[in-house]
Amino acid sequence: MDFRKILMKKSSYSCVFVLLAALAFSGCGGTDEKYITQGIIEYDAMAVDQNNPMAGLAPTKMTFRFKEDRFSAEMTAGMGMFTTTFISNAENKTLTQLVKLLNKKFTLTLDSIELKKENDALPIMKIEKSQETKMIAGYKCFKATISFPDDIHPSYTVYYTNDIKLKTPNWNSPYSKIEGVLMEYQVDRYGMEMKFTAKKVSKEEIEEETFEIPEGYKPVTIEYMNEIFQSLQ
């Protein structure tokens, strides 16, 4: 299509409309529009330390479904034998974990007080934001440097975008001071550091059952859930 001919034939109002439309639908990593409030983010995943005893069970991808102030992050490993899903609800301040191990299914829900206790047990994290940016999955992302006061945990960088309209995406994590959606980051769970990098963002209608606990999952305590993961090492 020859945009020069179109612009010459249309009125000034039409010119502005065409230009705005072109900007809105370009460079969006496959999304219908950039500032979406619901959709799917696909991440590549990997264990930072490949020598970790649990590295073999580490997922290679994560599917992150979100809608306004809720999200569901699903990871599968071991050729589908092991699946874990985190369901976050920022409105009622709960985080639910679903674990499927072969034919066994378990669920654990933590409230804001329990989540704070878990996060407080993690190493103290210093977040230093900068104006340095890079494009990830079609989105402009800002760089933040993560450092620790001890000499045990090395510093690293994360990237986040303000252009995906998920409300308070990090309220339940050590990254709570970052308001944007994390597009490249690391997280320590059950003694293993995982790195996630967004590769695709899609605008999709997310069904309500995405954020509900399916039938057949047995409620367990946090101690029991920890034992499940420790038994995998």
N, C-alpha and C positions, 0 to 999 in steps of 0.2 A: 504494500500500500504506500502511495506517495503522499506523505503528510504535508509536503510543501504545497501541492495543488489543493488539498483540502483546506488548508489555512487561508489560501488566497481566495477561495470561493465563499467561505463562511464569514459571517459577521464577527465583530470583535468578541461578542458574548460567546459565540460558538467556539471561537479559538481558545478562549480561557477554559471552557468546559472540556474540550478535547485534551488540552495539556494537563489539566488536573486529573482527568481519568487515566491518562497514560502514566502519570506519576504514581497514582494510587495502586495500579496493578502491575508495576514493574519492580523487579528486585525483591520479591516477597517469598522466595524459597518455596514456590508452589502453592501459596495460599491465595484464596480468592480476594482477600483484603488483608492489609498488614496489621491493623490494630484490632485483632480478634479477641473476643471474650470467651470463646470456647473452641476446642479443637484438640489436635493430637501433636505432640512433639516426640519424634523418634530420636533416641540417643544411642550412640555407640558406647559400650561399656567395657572396662578392662580392669584387672587387678594391677595396682601400681607396682607391687612386689610380686613378680612371677614365682618366686621361691616360697611364698607363703603357703602353708599346708592346705589352705582352703582355695588357693588360686585355681585349682582344677574345677572347682564348683562355681567359680565366678561367672556371672552372666556375661554375654557378649553384646547384649542390647537391652534397652529399657523403653517401654511404651508408656508415655505420660499423657493421660487424658485429663483435660481440665474444663471447668465450666464456672465462670465467675469466681467464687471464693472456695471452690472445692477441686480436688484433683485425685487421681488414682494413678499410681506408678507401679507398673507390673514388670517383673524380671523373671526369666526362665533360664535354667541351667541343667546340666546333666542330661542332655538330649530329651528335655521335657519332663524328666522324672522329678524335678524340684522347681517349684514356682513360689515366689513370694510377691505380695502386693501390699502397697501402703495406700490407705485411703485417708485423705486429710479433709477435715471440715473446719474451716477457719471461723465459721459462725458460732458453732457450739464448742470450739476449741478441743477437738478430739482427733486422735490419730489411731487408726485401726490397721493392724497388720494381719494379713492372711498368709498362711503357709500351707502348701500342698506338697507332701513328700510321699511319692508313690500313691497309695490309695488312702493315706491318712491326711486329714484336714484339720487345721487349728486356726484359731483367731484370738487376737489380743487387742483390746482397746485401752488406750491411755488418755487421761484427761490432761489439762494444762499443768496441773501441779505435778503429776507423775512425769510428764514430759520435761518439765524444768529440772526435776531431779536427775533425769537421765542425761540431759545436756550439761548440767553442772558437773557431772562426773567426767566429761570429756576435757581434754587439754584446753587451757585458756587460749582463745584465739584473738589475735589483733587483726583488724581489717583496715587496710589503707586503700581508699579509692583514688582513682586517677582519671584524667580526661583522655587517656590513651584508648583507642578503640580498634576493633577489627570486626570483619563481617563473619558471622557464623549462621549457616542455614538461611542466608538472605537477610539477616537482621543485624543492625548496628549494635555492637556489644561493647560495653565499657569494661576496662580492666580494673581488678582489685587485687592487691597483694595480701596474702595471708601469711602471718608469721606467728611465732610462739616464743614466750619468754625463756623456755628451756633450750638446751642444746640437743635434745633428743629428736624433736620433730622438725624436719626441714621446712623452709618456707616454700610457697608455691603461688601460682596465680589462678584466678578465676575470672570468668567473663559473664556479664549479665546484660539483659536488654530491658529497656523501659517501654518497648513498643508492643509487648503482648500484655493484654489487659486482664491478667489474673490477679485478683485482689490478695494482698498480703501473702505472697507465695512461700515465704520463708519463715512464717511465724513460729513454726514448730522445730526449727533447726538452729544450729550454731551460727547460721548466716542470717539471722533475723534482722540485723542492721542493714542488710541489702534489700532494698524495696523491689528491685526488678527480678525478672525470671532468670534463673541461672541457666546459661547455655553451655558452659564448660566449667566443671568444678570437680572437687574431690570430697569424699565422705568416708568416715571410718565407722564401720559396723562389724561387730563381733570379731574384732581383732584383725580386720583386713581393710586396707585402704583401697577404695574403688574410685576410678575416674570416669566421668560421663561427659560426652561431647555431643551436642545436638547436631543432627545431620539433615533433618527435614521437619518442617512445620506445616500442618494442614488444617484448614478450617473445616470442621465437621460438626454436625449436630450430635451432642453427647447425651445419651439416654440417662434417665434418673437412676436406673438400676446399677449403673456403673459405680455408684457411690454407696451401694447397699451390700450388706454381708450376705453372700449366697447361702442357700440351705446346705446342711451337711457339715458345717464347720463347728468344731468343738471349742468352746471358750476355755482358755488356759491362763495361768498366771504368767507374769513376766519372768519369774524364776524358771518355770517350765519351758518357756519359749527359749530362754538362754541355753538351757540344757539341750534342746533340740539342735541348736547350731554348734554347740560345743561337741556334740556327739559326731558331727560331720567332719571334724578335724582329724 
